[in-house]
């Protein structure tokens, strides 16, 4: 299977006449499938299309003309049902319309699945990936295909034609193709998986087995290296050439994973069913305009972690260092014109852009003014996805803008209890009551009723190998069988009520502290320090106790690399600023442990290249390396964040230590009592006082099979 190749069309475009660039979008959302049982219908794709359309037409960086946006979605005003014929026709029309240098955004939300490939030897697993239009039919054994399915090869041809016209393309797939079995707990969020098992389309098991066997026998499959660190190929891959427009592809999940939809955003009355991937993607983009695809990918991964949204790993392919929407780099400056309405002001931005009720916004006389020139502040009284209402000051400047100059970080942890059944559940509920009444986990922890909106969910699986174990599930309440090997759990059988309460409280405190550290990092983001950073790996020889020469390779931070025991993780930092910078390196394990890896000061021009972590076989899962960089004052002590180590719980019982700046904020995140805090985004001085920078690198540690 050919890897996705994204290249620019510079050579071709130089020979063509100049055209004014146009932005085009085709948004496809398949929710209702008349030929399938209603239990397989979805709710979120229509809402995904509506959200994306509203974002594209109101995006202040690169707005799309509404006339250049085509909607193929059932349940959306102005949309056409996304049948296979309608998708083909829209693609043909778009291909005829675009000119060299145009930009095309494509969005696919709906069910996906796999079916035997027409040529099994052309696919590594012998299976085609399918996107399912609303008029999908069953498997037709006489021709060996699923009726009206949109096959990956055909999508690739559609994209080739667009790129052959010289257009740059960004395509997003919020669907999945895996039939992986999942476990879960009931929720009030109406969580659904966007995957359809082959048997739902009457695809015979024998046909699937024959296709997989044919692929295994092909020469290509026999030549594939057996490296457990290699992830599966992208769900859809496309050929490319040097004479085509560029291509970037975002996928909601790997080919062996599923992706959910649920009610979002959390805690808001106007929340509605959305693809978790679509909402998270555009929330990250709304909060951080003017970034690259790689930066956007990293923000999506970080939001998945801090929101405990899903266990799937999104996949990002193509020219990731290009600017999103082929735009220009920009600062993290979020501001909108204020529309006076009586005694209130209204903004065309909301929760998608990180605005929350109670937040203060700065009043700017002009969007070009520095933040220090703000004439005052207003408080947000109400916020929807794309609409915010604030009070209106009496001295509001004419043509005023409201600027977001702080982020509100929620340090609380909401935990949903399981529905009562069996003695193990009763023991869990008694332990939860002890934790609550005796304040064993502090004021930040809050238990909610079974199925309620929560950051994580507790559940017992009576039909599992450990029927007495309490499992700590993500917010969706959905996990795969493989996930149960790595997610935290606590046995109830061997503990008294107080012992169980103590262990549960320790687990929840540890999870809360680790998540809060990552929340601060997601809020502070890249900062304004000009420090170059790259993650590297190498192999370690345990007999000689040294890194094996010639094994060091750079890691792609947007792909969530896989690492096996005796892999070594190294970091390269280069201080290209004009002043000294302090660094602190923290390791957040899949078990929510926090390990302090070291700190020091880098003078201007200094380069750090050092190995920090060696992977062992003691535990596997999603780990993270967090690098905190902060500007240093001459003659000051080096910033020390070692107090954040998860083992240093005793520090909470010691005399309080006064900390300021970024250390003070992190102290509150890890060991404080408040449930919410504000993180300032404004520059208090000129360019000689940059903001701290948080870098988060994610990787999966797996056995060396």
C-alpha positions as CSV (number, residue, x, y, z in Angstrom):
1,X,0.0,0.0,0.0
2,X,1.5,3.3,-1.0
3,X,2.3,5.8,1.8
4,X,0.6,9.2,1.7
5,X,2.8,11.7,-0.1
6,X,2.2,15.4,0.1
7,X,4.2,17.8,-2.1
8,X,3.8,21.3,-3.3
9,X,2.9,22.3,-6.9
10,X,5.5,25.1,-7.1
11,X,7.1,24.0,-10.4
12,X,3.7,23.5,-12.1
13,X,2.2,26.8,-10.9
14,X,5.2,28.9,-12.1
15,X,4.2,28.0,-15.7
16,X,0.6,28.9,-15.2
17,X,-1.2,32.2,-15.3
18,X,-1.9,33.7,-11.9
19,X,-5.4,33.3,-10.3
20,X,-6.9,34.8,-7.2
21,X,-7.0,32.1,-4.6
22,X,-10.4,30.7,-3.7
23,X,-11.2,28.6,-0.7
24,X,-13.7,25.7,-1.2
25,X,-15.2,23.1,1.2
26,X,-17.2,19.9,0.8
27,X,-18.7,18.8,4.1
28,X,-20.2,15.3,4.2
29,X,-22.2,14.0,7.2
30,X,-24.0,10.7,7.1
31,X,-26.3,10.2,10.1
32,X,-29.4,8.2,9.1
33,X,-29.1,4.9,7.2
34,X,-32.5,3.8,6.0
35,X,-31.2,0.3,5.0
36,X,-29.7,-0.4,8.4
37,X,-31.3,-1.1,11.7
38,X,-32.0,2.1,13.7
39,X,-29.5,1.1,16.4
40,X,-26.8,1.8,13.9
41,X,-27.9,5.3,13.1
42,X,-25.8,8.2,14.3
43,X,-26.7,11.7,15.6
44,X,-23.4,13.5,15.5
45,X,-22.4,13.8,11.8
46,X,-25.2,16.4,11.0
47,X,-24.0,18.4,14.0
48,X,-20.3,18.1,12.9
49,X,-21.2,19.5,9.5
50,X,-23.1,22.4,11.0
51,X,-20.2,23.2,13.4
52,X,-17.6,23.1,10.6
53,X,-19.7,25.2,8.3
54,X,-20.2,27.9,11.0
55,X,-16.5,27.8,11.9
56,X,-15.4,28.2,8.2
57,X,-17.7,31.1,7.6
58,X,-16.8,33.0,10.8
59,X,-13.1,32.1,11.0
60,X,-11.4,35.5,11.3
61,X,-8.1,34.2,9.9
62,X,-9.2,32.8,6.6
63,X,-13.0,32.9,6.2
64,X,-14.7,30.8,3.5
65,X,-17.4,32.3,1.2
66,X,-20.7,30.5,2.1
67,X,-21.2,30.1,-1.7
68,X,-18.1,28.0,-1.9
69,X,-19.3,25.5,0.8
70,X,-21.2,22.4,-0.3
71,X,-23.2,20.5,2.3
72,X,-24.0,16.8,1.8
73,X,-25.7,16.0,5.1
74,X,-29.0,14.7,6.3
75,X,-30.6,16.7,9.1
76,X,-28.8,20.0,8.2
77,X,-30.6,23.0,6.9
78,X,-29.5,23.5,3.3
79,X,-27.9,20.1,3.1
80,X,-28.4,17.3,0.5
81,X,-28.5,13.7,1.7
82,X,-25.0,12.2,1.2
83,X,-25.8,9.3,-1.1
84,X,-22.9,7.8,-3.1
85,X,-24.2,9.4,-6.3
86,X,-24.4,12.9,-4.6
87,X,-20.8,12.5,-3.2
88,X,-19.5,11.6,-6.7
89,X,-21.3,14.4,-8.3
90,X,-20.1,17.0,-5.8
91,X,-16.6,15.8,-6.1
92,X,-16.8,16.1,-9.9
93,X,-18.2,19.6,-9.8
94,X,-15.6,20.7,-7.3
95,X,-12.8,19.3,-9.5
96,X,-14.1,21.2,-12.5
97,X,-14.3,24.4,-10.4
98,X,-10.9,24.7,-8.6
99,X,-8.0,26.5,-10.1
100,X,-4.3,26.2,-9.4
101,X,-3.4,27.6,-6.0
102,X,-7.0,27.2,-4.6
103,X,-7.5,25.5,-1.2
104,X,-10.0,22.7,-0.6
105,X,-11.2,21.5,2.7
106,X,-13.0,18.1,2.8
107,X,-14.8,16.6,5.8
108,X,-16.2,13.1,6.2
109,X,-18.3,12.3,9.3
110,X,-20.2,9.0,9.5
111,X,-19.8,5.3,9.7
112,X,-16.8,3.4,8.4
113,X,-16.1,-0.3,8.0
114,X,-13.9,-2.8,6.3
115,X,-14.7,-5.3,3.5
116,X,-12.7,-7.8,1.4
117,X,-10.6,-5.9,-1.2
118,X,-11.2,-6.5,-4.9
119,X,-7.5,-7.2,-5.1
120,X,-6.5,-8.6,-1.6
121,X,-2.8,-8.6,-2.5
122,X,-2.9,-4.7,-2.9
123,X,-3.8,-4.3,0.8
124,X,-1.6,-5.3,3.7
125,X,-4.6,-6.8,5.5
126,X,-6.5,-7.8,2.3
127,X,-9.3,-5.4,3.2
128,X,-10.6,-2.2,1.8
129,X,-11.5,0.7,4.1
130,X,-15.0,2.0,3.4
131,X,-16.9,5.3,4.1
132,X,-20.6,4.6,4.2
133,X,-23.0,7.0,2.5
134,X,-26.6,7.0,3.7
135,X,-27.8,4.7,0.9
136,X,-25.4,2.0,1.9
137,X,-26.7,-1.5,1.1
138,X,-25.7,-5.0,2.1
139,X,-22.8,-7.1,0.9
140,X,-23.4,-8.4,-2.7
141,X,-21.8,-11.7,-2.9
142,X,-22.2,-12.0,-6.7
143,X,-19.9,-9.1,-7.3
144,X,-18.0,-9.2,-4.1
145,X,-18.7,-5.7,-2.8
146,X,-20.8,-3.7,-0.4
147,X,-23.6,-1.8,-2.3
148,X,-23.0,1.9,-2.6
149,X,-19.9,2.0,-0.4
150,X,-17.3,4.6,-1.0
151,X,-14.0,2.7,-1.2
152,X,-10.6,4.1,-0.2
153,X,-9.3,3.7,-3.7
154,X,-12.0,5.8,-5.1
155,X,-11.5,8.5,-2.5
156,X,-7.9,8.5,-3.4
157,X,-8.7,9.0,-7.1
158,X,-11.0,11.9,-6.2
159,X,-8.2,13.6,-4.3
160,X,-5.7,12.9,-7.0
161,X,-8.0,14.8,-9.5
162,X,-8.3,17.8,-7.1
163,X,-4.6,17.9,-6.6
164,X,-3.9,17.4,-10.3
165,X,-5.7,20.7,-10.8
166,X,-3.1,22.4,-8.6
167,X,-5.3,22.7,-5.5
168,X,-4.0,22.2,-2.0
169,X,-6.2,19.8,0.0
170,X,-6.9,19.1,3.7
171,X,-9.2,16.1,4.3
172,X,-10.6,15.1,7.7
173,X,-12.2,11.7,8.4
174,X,-14.2,11.5,11.6
175,X,-15.1,7.8,11.1
176,X,-13.3,4.6,11.8
177,X,-12.9,1.2,10.1
178,X,-12.2,-1.2,12.9
179,X,-14.6,-3.8,14.1
180,X,-12.8,-4.0,17.5
181,X,-15.0,-5.1,20.3
182,X,-15.6,-2.5,23.0
183,X,-16.8,-2.5,26.6
184,X,-18.4,0.4,28.3
185,X,-20.7,1.8,31.0
186,X,-24.1,3.5,30.4
187,X,-23.9,7.3,30.2
188,X,-26.3,10.1,29.7
189,X,-24.2,11.4,26.8
190,X,-25.7,8.9,24.3
191,X,-22.2,7.8,23.3
192,X,-22.0,5.9,20.0
193,X,-19.1,4.4,18.1
194,X,-18.6,5.5,14.5
195,X,-17.8,2.0,13.2
196,X,-19.9,-0.6,11.7
197,X,-18.9,-4.2,12.1
198,X,-18.8,-6.2,8.8
199,X,-21.6,-8.5,10.0
200,X,-24.0,-5.5,10.2
201,X,-23.6,-5.3,6.4
202,X,-24.0,-9.1,6.0
203,X,-20.4,-9.5,4.9
204,X,-19.6,-13.2,5.3
205,X,-16.9,-14.2,7.8
206,X,-15.6,-16.6,5.2
207,X,-15.1,-13.7,2.7
208,X,-13.2,-11.7,5.3
209,X,-11.0,-14.6,6.2
210,X,-10.2,-15.4,2.5
211,X,-9.2,-11.8,1.8
212,X,-6.9,-11.7,4.9
213,X,-5.3,-15.1,3.9
214,X,-4.7,-13.9,0.3
215,X,-3.0,-10.8,1.6
216,X,-0.8,-12.9,3.9
217,X,0.3,-15.0,1.0
218,X,1.3,-12.1,-1.2
219,X,4.9,-11.3,-1.9
220,X,4.4,-7.8,-0.5
221,X,3.2,-9.0,2.9
222,X,6.0,-11.5,3.3
223,X,8.5,-8.6,2.7
224,X,7.0,-6.4,5.4
225,X,9.3,-6.0,8.4
226,X,7.9,-7.3,11.7
227,X,8.6,-4.4,14.0
228,X,6.1,-3.9,16.9
229,X,6.9,-0.2,16.9
230,X,5.3,0.3,13.4
231,X,1.7,1.5,13.6
232,X,-0.9,0.2,11.0
233,X,-1.0,2.0,7.7
234,X,-3.4,5.0,7.6
235,X,-7.1,4.1,7.1
236,X,-6.9,5.6,3.6
237,X,-3.7,6.3,1.7
238,X,-3.1,8.2,-1.5
239,X,-0.5,8.3,-4.2
240,X,1.1,11.6,-5.1
241,X,3.6,13.2,-7.4
242,X,5.7,16.3,-7.5
243,X,3.4,18.1,-9.9
244,X,0.3,18.1,-7.7
245,X,-1.1,20.3,-5.0
246,X,-0.3,19.5,-1.4
247,X,-2.3,17.1,0.7
248,X,-2.8,16.8,4.5
249,X,-5.1,14.1,6.0
250,X,-6.4,13.8,9.5
251,X,-8.0,10.6,10.7
252,X,-10.0,10.2,13.9
253,X,-8.5,6.8,14.7
254,X,-6.0,4.1,13.6
255,X,-7.3,1.3,11.5
256,X,-7.4,-1.0,14.5
257,X,-9.3,1.5,16.7
258,X,-12.8,3.0,16.9
259,X,-13.8,6.6,17.5
260,X,-16.9,7.9,19.4
261,X,-19.4,10.7,19.3
262,X,-20.9,12.1,22.5
263,X,-22.6,15.3,23.8
264,X,-20.2,18.2,23.8
265,X,-18.9,20.5,25.1
266,X,-19.0,19.3,28.7
267,X,-21.1,21.2,31.2
268,X,-23.0,23.4,28.8
269,X,-26.8,23.5,28.3
270,X,-26.6,23.7,24.5
271,X,-24.3,20.8,24.1
272,X,-25.2,18.3,21.5
273,X,-24.0,15.0,20.0
274,X,-20.7,15.6,18.1
275,X,-17.9,13.6,16.8
276,X,-15.3,13.8,19.6
277,X,-12.6,14.2,17.0
278,X,-14.4,16.9,15.0
279,X,-15.3,19.0,18.1
280,X,-11.8,18.7,19.6
281,X,-10.1,19.5,16.3
282,X,-12.0,22.7,15.7
283,X,-11.9,23.7,19.4
284,X,-8.1,23.5,19.2
285,X,-8.1,25.5,16.0
286,X,-10.5,28.2,17.3
287,X,-8.3,28.7,20.4
288,X,-5.0,28.8,18.5
289,X,-5.4,30.4,15.1
290,X,-2.4,30.7,12.8
291,X,-0.8,27.4,13.7
292,X,0.6,24.6,11.6
293,X,-1.0,21.2,11.0
294,X,1.6,19.6,13.2
295,X,0.9,22.0,16.1
296,X,-2.8,21.4,15.6
297,X,-2.3,17.7,15.8
298,X,-0.3,18.0,19.0
299,X,-3.1,20.2,20.5
300,X,-5.7,17.6,19.6
301,X,-3.7,14.8,21.3
302,X,-3.2,17.0,24.4
303,X,-6.9,17.8,24.6
304,X,-7.7,14.1,24.3
305,X,-5.5,13.5,27.3
306,X,-6.6,16.4,29.5
307,X,-10.3,15.8,28.8
308,X,-9.9,12.0,29.0
309,X,-12.0,12.0,25.9
310,X,-11.2,8.7,24.2
311,X,-8.7,5.9,24.1
312,X,-8.2,6.1,20.3
313,X,-5.1,7.7,18.7
314,X,-5.8,10.1,15.9
315,X,-3.5,9.9,12.9
316,X,-2.1,12.8,11.0
317,X,-0.4,12.5,7.6
318,X,1.1,14.8,4.9
319,X,2.8,18.2,4.9
320,X,2.2,18.9,8.6
321,X,4.6,21.8,8.8
322,X,2.4,23.9,6.5
323,X,0.0,26.5,8.0
324,X,-3.6,25.4,8.5
325,X,-5.8,26.4,5.6
326,X,-2.6,27.5,3.7
327,X,-2.7,30.6,5.8
328,X,0.0,32.7,7.5
329,X,1.6,32.2,10.9
330,X,0.0,34.2,13.6
331,X,0.1,34.9,17.3
332,X,-2.3,33.4,19.7
333,X,-4.5,36.5,19.7
334,X,-8.2,35.8,20.1
335,X,-10.4,38.9,19.8
336,X,-13.8,39.7,18.3
337,X,-15.8,42.9,17.5
338,X,-18.3,43.7,20.3
339,X,-22.0,44.2,19.2
340,X,-23.9,46.4,21.7
341,X,-27.4,45.3,22.4
342,X,-29.0,47.4,25.1
343,X,-27.0,46.8,28.3
344,X,-25.1,43.8,26.9
345,X,-22.4,43.0,24.4
346,X,-22.5,40.0,22.0
347,X,-19.6,38.2,20.3
348,X,-19.6,35.7,17.5
349,X,-17.4,33.3,19.5
350,X,-18.1,31.1,22.4
351,X,-17.2,27.8,24.1
352,X,-15.6,26.5,21.0
353,X,-13.1,29.3,21.4
354,X,-12.4,28.6,25.1
355,X,-14.8,31.3,26.4
356,X,-16.6,30.4,29.7
357,X,-19.1,32.1,31.9
358,X,-17.4,34.2,34.5
359,X,-14.3,34.8,32.4
360,X,-13.1,38.4,32.0
361,X,-12.4,39.8,28.5
362,X,-10.3,43.0,27.9
363,X,-12.0,45.9,26.1
364,X,-9.8,47.2,23.2
365,X,-10.5,50.5,21.4
366,X,-8.8,48.9,18.3
367,X,-7.9,45.4,17.4
368,X,-4.3,46.6,16.7
369,X,-3.8,48.0,20.2
370,X,-1.4,46.2,22.6
371,X,-3.2,44.5,25.5
372,X,-1.7,47.0,27.9
373,X,-3.9,49.6,26.3
374,X,-7.1,48.0,27.3
375,X,-9.7,50.5,28.5
376,X,-11.2,48.0,31.0
377,X,-12.7,44.5,31.3
378,X,-16.1,42.9,31.0
379,X,-17.4,39.6,32.5
380,X,-18.9,36.8,30.4
381,X,-22.5,36.2,31.6
382,X,-23.5,33.5,29.0
383,X,-21.6,31.5,26.4
384,X,-22.8,29.1,23.7
385,X,-20.7,27.3,21.1
386,X,-20.5,30.4,18.8
387,X,-22.1,33.2,20.9
388,X,-21.0,35.0,24.0
389,X,-22.9,37.7,26.0
390,X,-21.2,40.1,28.5
391,X,-22.1,43.2,30.3
392,X,-21.6,46.6,28.6
393,X,-19.5,49.3,30.3
394,X,-20.9,52.8,30.1
395,X,-17.7,54.1,28.5
396,X,-17.5,51.5,25.8
397,X,-15.3,52.9,22.9
398,X,-16.9,53.1,19.5
399,X,-16.1,50.0,17.4
400,X,-14.6,48.2,20.5
401,X,-13.2,44.7,20.4
402,X,-13.1,42.2,23.2
403,X,-9.9,40.3,23.6
404,X,-9.3,37.0,25.5
405,X,-6.3,37.6,27.8
406,X,-6.6,34.7,30.2
407,X,-7.6,31.0,30.3
408,X,-9.7,29.5,33.1
409,X,-8.3,26.1,34.1
410,X,-10.7,23.7,35.9
411,X,-8.7,21.7,38.5
412,X,-11.6,19.6,39.6
413,X,-12.2,15.9,38.8
414,X,-15.7,14.6,38.3
415,X,-16.2,10.8,38.7
416,X,-19.3,8.9,37.7
417,X,-20.3,6.0,39.8
418,X,-21.4,2.7,38.4
419,X,-25.0,1.4,38.4
420,X,-25.5,-0.8,41.5
421,X,-25.3,-4.5,40.9
422,X,-23.5,-7.1,43.0
423,X,-21.4,-7.0,46.2
424,X,-18.3,-5.5,44.4
425,X,-20.4,-2.5,43.3
426,X,-21.8,-2.1,46.8
427,X,-18.3,-2.1,48.2
428,X,-17.3,0.6,45.7
429,X,-20.2,2.8,46.7
430,X,-19.5,2.5,50.4
431,X,-15.9,3.4,49.7
432,X,-16.9,6.4,47.6
433,X,-19.2,7.6,50.5
434,X,-16.2,7.3,52.9
435,X,-14.0,9.3,50.5
436,X,-16.7,12.0,50.3
437,X,-17.7,12.3,53.9
438,X,-14.1,12.2,55.3
439,X,-12.7,14.4,52.5
440,X,-10.1,11.8,51.7
441,X,-9.3,13.1,48.3
442,X,-9.7,16.9,48.9
443,X,-12.3,19.4,47.7
444,X,-11.5,18.9,44.0
445,X,-13.0,15.5,43.7
446,X,-16.8,15.2,43.1
447,X,-18.8,12.0,42.6
448,X,-21.9,12.1,40.4
449,X,-24.7,9.7,39.8
450,X,-24.3,6.7,37.4
451,X,-24.4,7.8,33.8
452,X,-23.9,11.5,34.7
453,X,-21.5,13.9,32.9
454,X,-18.0,13.2,34.2
455,X,-14.3,13.4,33.5
456,X,-13.9,9.6,34.1
457,X,-16.2,6.7,35.0
458,X,-15.9,3.8,37.4
459,X,-17.2,0.4,36.3
460,X,-17.1,-3.3,37.1
461,X,-17.2,-5.9,34.4
462,X,-18.7,-9.1,35.8
463,X,-17.9,-11.1,32.7
464,X,-14.2,-10.2,32.7
465,X,-11.2,-12.1,34.1
466,X,-11.4,-9.7,37.1
467,X,-15.1,-9.4,38.1
468,X,-14.3,-7.8,41.4
469,X,-12.0,-5.0,39.9
470,X,-13.0,-1.3,39.6
471,X,-11.9,0.1,36.3
472,X,-11.2,3.8,35.7
473,X,-12.8,4.5,32.3
474,X,-12.5,7.6,30.1
475,X,-15.3,10.2,29.9
476,X,-17.0,8.3,27.0
477,X,-17.2,5.1,29.2
478,X,-15.9,3.1,26.2
479,X,-12.7,0.9,26.1
480,X,-11.5,-2.0,24.0
481,X,-10.4,-5.3,25.4
482,X,-6.8,-4.3,24.8
483,X,-7.4,-1.1,26.9
484,X,-8.1,-3.2,29.9
485,X,-4.5,-4.3,29.9
486,X,-3.3,-0.7,30.6
487,X,-6.0,1.4,32.2
488,X,-5.9,1.7,36.1
489,X,-8.0,-0.7,38.2
490,X,-8.4,-1.6,41.8
491,X,-9.4,-5.0,43.3
492,X,-12.3,-4.9,45.8
493,X,-12.0,-8.5,47.0
494,X,-8.9,-8.2,49.3
495,X,-9.7,-4.9,51.0
496,X,-11.8,-3.6,53.9
497,X,-14.0,-0.6,53.2
498,X,-11.5,1.8,54.6
499,X,-8.6,0.2,52.7
500,X,-10.6,0.3,49.4
501,X,-11.5,4.0,50.1
502,X,-7.8,4.8,50.8
503,X,-6.6,3.1,47.6
504,X,-9.3,4.7,45.5
505,X,-8.6,8.2,46.9
506,X,-4.9,7.8,46.2
507,X,-5.6,6.8,42.6
508,X,-8.0,9.6,42.0
509,X,-5.7,12.2,43.6
510,X,-2.8,10.9,41.5
511,X,-4.9,11.0,38.3
512,X,-6.1,14.5,39.1
513,X,-2.6,15.9,39.7
514,X,-1.3,14.4,36.5
515,X,-4.2,15.7,34.5
516,X,-3.9,19.1,36.0
517,X,-0.3,19.3,35.1
518,X,-1.2,18.6,31.5
519,X,-4.1,21.0,31.6
520,X,-1.7,23.8,32.6
521,X,0.5,22.8,29.7
522,X,-2.5,22.8,27.3
523,X,-3.5,26.3,28.5
524,X,0.0,27.9,28.4
525,X,0.9,26.1,25.2
526,X,3.9,27.1,23.2
527,X,4.5,30.4,24.8
528,X,6.8,32.9,23.1
529,X,10.2,31.5,23.9
530,X,12.3,30.8,20.8
531,X,13.6,27.4,21.9
532,X,13.9,24.6,19.4
533,X,13.0,21.1,20.7
534,X,13.0,17.6,19.2
535,X,12.4,14.2,20.7
536,X,14.8,11.3,19.8
537,X,15.0,7.6,20.5
538,X,17.8,5.1,20.5
539,X,18.4,1.5,21.5
540,X,20.1,0.6,24.8
541,X,22.4,-2.4,25.3
542,X,21.7,-3.7,28.8
543,X,24.8,-5.9,28.8
544,X,27.2,-3.0,28.0
545,X,24.9,-0.4,29.8
546,X,25.2,2.1,27.0
547,X,23.3,3.4,24.0
548,X,24.0,1.4,20.8
549,X,25.9,3.6,18.3
550,X,24.0,4.4,15.1
551,X,20.5,3.7,16.5
552,X,19.5,7.3,17.3
553,X,16.5,8.5,15.2
554,X,14.2,11.5,15.4
555,X,10.6,11.0,16.6
556,X,7.6,12.6,15.0
557,X,5.7,14.2,17.9
558,X,2.5,14.3,15.9
559,X,2.3,10.5,15.3
560,X,2.5,9.2,18.9
561,X,5.5,6.9,18.4
562,X,5.6,3.4,19.8
563,X,8.5,2.4,22.0
564,X,9.6,-1.0,23.3
565,X,11.7,-2.1,26.3
566,X,15.3,-0.9,26.0
567,X,14.4,2.0,23.8
568,X,15.9,5.2,25.1
569,X,14.1,8.6,24.9
570,X,16.4,11.6,24.4
571,X,15.7,15.3,24.1
572,X,17.5,18.0,22.1
573,X,16.9,21.6,23.1
574,X,18.5,24.7,21.5
575,X,18.2,28.1,23.1
576,X,18.0,30.6,20.3
577,X,16.7,33.4,22.5
578,X,18.8,36.4,23.6
579,X,18.5,35.5,27.3
580,X,19.0,32.5,29.6
581,X,16.2,29.9,29.8
582,X,15.5,27.3,32.6
583,X,14.2,23.9,31.7
584,X,12.4,21.3,33.8
585,X,11.7,17.8,32.5
586,X,8.8,15.8,33.9
587,X,7.7,12.2,32.9
588,X,4.0,11.5,33.3
589,X,3.4,7.7,33.1
590,X,0.4,5.8,31.9
591,X,-0.2,5.1,35.6
592,X,-0.5,8.8,36.2
593,X,2.9,8.9,38.1
594,X,4.9,12.1,37.7
595,X,8.7,11.7,37.8
596,X,11.1,14.7,37.9
597,X,13.8,14.0,35.3
598,X,16.0,17.0,35.8
599,X,16.5,20.7,35.3
600,X,19.1,23.3,34.5
601,X,19.8,26.7,32.9
602,X,20.6,27.2,29.2
603,X,22.5,30.3,28.2
604,X,21.8,31.9,24.8
605,X,23.1,29.6,22.0
606,X,23.4,26.6,24.3
607,X,22.4,23.1,23.1
608,X,21.2,20.3,25.3
609,X,21.2,16.8,23.9
610,X,20.7,14.1,26.5
611,X,19.0,10.8,27.1
612,X,16.5,10.9,29.9
613,X,14.3,7.8,29.9
614,X,14.9,4.1,29.3
615,X,11.7,2.1,28.6
616,X,11.3,-1.0,30.8
617,X,8.9,-3.9,30.8
618,X,7.4,-3.0,34.2
619,X,4.3,-1.1,32.7
620,X,2.9,-0.3,29.3
621,X,0.6,2.4,28.0
622,X,0.4,6.1,27.0
623,X,3.3,8.0,28.6
624,X,4.3,11.7,28.2
625,X,7.3,13.8,28.6
626,X,6.5,17.4,29.6
627,X,9.2,20.0,29.1
628,X,8.6,23.3,30.9
629,X,10.8,26.2,29.7
630,X,10.8,29.6,31.4
631,X,12.8,32.8,31.0
632,X,15.4,33.2,33.7
633,X,16.6,36.4,35.4
634,X,20.4,36.9,35.8
635,X,21.7,35.6,39.2
636,X,18.4,34.0,40.1
637,X,18.2,30.3,41.2
638,X,17.3,27.7,38.6
639,X,13.5,27.1,38.4
640,X,12.9,23.9,40.3
641,X,9.7,21.9,39.7
642,X,10.8,18.7,41.4
643,X,8.0,19.3,44.0
644,X,5.5,18.1,41.4
645,X,6.7,14.5,41.6
646,X,3.8,12.3,42.3
647,X,5.6,10.5,45.2
648,X,6.0,13.8,47.1
649,X,2.5,13.6,48.6
650,X,3.9,14.4,52.0
651,X,4.5,18.0,50.8
652,X,0.8,18.6,51.1
653,X,1.1,18.1,54.8
654,X,4.2,20.3,55.3
655,X,4.3,24.0,55.9
656,X,3.2,25.8,52.7
657,X,6.0,27.2,50.5
658,X,5.3,30.5,48.8
659,X,5.9,30.1,45.1
660,X,5.3,32.7,42.4
661,X,5.1,32.7,38.6
662,X,4.8,29.5,36.7
663,X,6.0,27.5,39.8
664,X,3.2,29.0,41.8
665,X,0.6,28.0,39.2
666,X,1.9,24.5,39.0
667,X,2.0,24.2,42.8
668,X,-1.7,25.0,42.8
669,X,-2.4,22.6,40.0
670,X,-0.7,19.8,41.8
671,X,-1.1,20.4,45.5
672,X,-3.5,23.4,46.0
673,X,-7.1,23.5,47.1
674,X,-8.8,25.8,44.6
675,X,-10.9,24.2,41.9
676,X,-10.3,26.8,39.2
677,X,-7.5,29.2,38.3
678,X,-6.8,31.8,35.6
679,X,-3.8,31.7,33.4
680,X,-2.8,35.0,31.9
681,X,-2.0,35.1,28.2
682,X,-0.9,38.7,28.1
683,X,2.7,39.9,27.9
684,X,3.3,42.1,30.9
685,X,6.3,43.7,29.3
686,X,7.8,44.1,25.9
687,X,9.4,41.4,23.9
688,X,12.2,40.9,26.5
689,X,9.8,39.1,28.8
690,X,8.5,36.1,26.9
691,X,5.9,33.8,28.3
692,X,6.9,30.3,29.6
693,X,6.6,27.4,27.1
694,X,5.2,24.0,27.7
695,X,6.0,21.1,25.4
696,X,4.3,17.7,25.7
697,X,5.6,14.6,23.8
698,X,3.4,11.5,23.8
699,X,4.4,8.0,23.1
700,X,3.0,4.5,23.6
701,X,5.2,1.9,25.5
702,X,4.4,-1.6,24.2
703,X,5.9,-5.1,24.7
704,X,8.6,-6.3,22.3
705,X,6.5,-9.0,20.7
